[in-house]
Amino acid sequence: MRDLLTIIIAERKSLLKGLTISFLLILPFTFLPTLIRNGISFSAILGRLNDSILYSLGFALIVVIAAVIHNYNGLVDRKWYFDRPAFKELDFYGRIDGIESVVYDLETVLLGKIENYFFRLNLIDTDKKSQFWKSSL
């Protein structure tokens, strides 16, 4: 639970951006029932404005909460793999990639140096039975 709170605090700017973008994308669709029922009537749209803002904010909040839970579950799954003995023996250190991004999910990577080469290890396709690891400079 503490890790989830840490993600929320560290990502508060991107969460606020995501909330704003989701709110602005959802808001026009909340006026569709009024437009279908009354046509283009500005008095009907203004009468619906408070409800539309409330609905849009609620749905946008649901989207942001779902994104935080999705990111948290992904980080927990990757951390389980990186805590395995094979990765522990590398003596690399963990970092989180995708911070301050509304579009990309958070992901855990390992960074380290062996001899004169630097490595960045990232897990891909962890849902499949056969697992592949990707390393890049």
FENSULRA-V122058 format. One record per pair of residues at least 12 apart in sequence whose ideal C-beta (glycine too) atoms are under 8 Angstrom apart, sorted by sequence separation. I is the first residue (numbers start at 1). GAP is how many residues later the second one is. D is the distance in whole Angstrom. If there is no record, write none. Layout:
I,GAP,D ; I,GAP,D
This chain:
82,12,6 ; 96,12,6 ; 97,12,5 ; 109,12,6 ; 110,12,8 ; 121,12,6 ; 122,12,5 ; 34,13,8 ; 95,13,7 ; 96,13,8 ; 109,13,5 ; 121,13,8 ; 122,13,8 ; 31,14,6 ; 34,14,5 ; 94,14,6 ; 95,14,5 ; 121,14,5 ; 122,14,8 ; 79,15,8 ; 94,15,7 ; 95,15,8 ; 107,15,7 ; 108,15,8 ; 120,15,7 ; 94,16,6 ; 95,16,6 ; 119,16,5 ; 120,16,5 ; 31,17,6 ; 93,17,7 ; 94,17,8 ; 119,17,8 ; 120,17,7 ; 30,18,8 ; 92,18,4 ; 93,18,6 ; 119,18,7 ; 92,19,6 ; 93,19,7 ; 118,19,6 ; 90,20,7 ; 92,20,3 ; 117,20,8 ; 30,21,7 ; 31,21,6 ; 75,21,7 ; 91,21,7 ; 30,22,4 ; 90,22,6 ; 87,23,6 ; 90,24,8 ; 27,25,6 ; 30,25,5 ; 97,25,8 ; 27,26,7 ; 30,26,6 ; 82,26,6 ; 92,27,7 ; 82,28,6 ; 26,29,8 ; 27,29,4 ; 78,29,7 ; 79,29,6 ; 92,29,7 ; 26,30,4 ; 78,30,4 ; 74,31,6 ; 75,31,6 ; 90,31,8 ; 74,32,7 ; 75,32,8 ; 23,33,5 ; 26,33,5 ; 74,33,7 ; 75,33,6 ; 23,34,6 ; 26,34,6 ; 71,34,6 ; 87,34,8 ; 70,35,7 ; 71,35,5 ; 22,37,7 ; 23,37,4 ; 22,38,4 ; 20,40,8 ; 19,41,5 ; 22,41,5 ; 82,41,8 ; 19,42,7 ; 22,42,7 ; 81,42,6 ; 18,45,7 ; 19,45,5 ; 78,45,6 ; 81,45,7 ; 18,46,5 ; 78,48,7 ; 15,49,6 ; 18,49,6 ; 77,49,6 ; 15,53,7 ; 11,57,8 ; 8,60,6 ; 7,61,7 ; 4,64,7 ; 7,64,7 ; 7,65,6 ; 4,68,5 ; 7,68,8 ; 3,69,7 ; 3,72,8 ; 3,73,8 ; 21,81,7 ; 18,84,5 ; 14,85,8 ; 17,85,5 ; 14,86,5 ; 13,87,6 ; 14,87,6 ; 11,88,7 ; 14,88,5 ; 10,89,7 ; 11,89,7 ; 11,95,8 ; 7,99,7
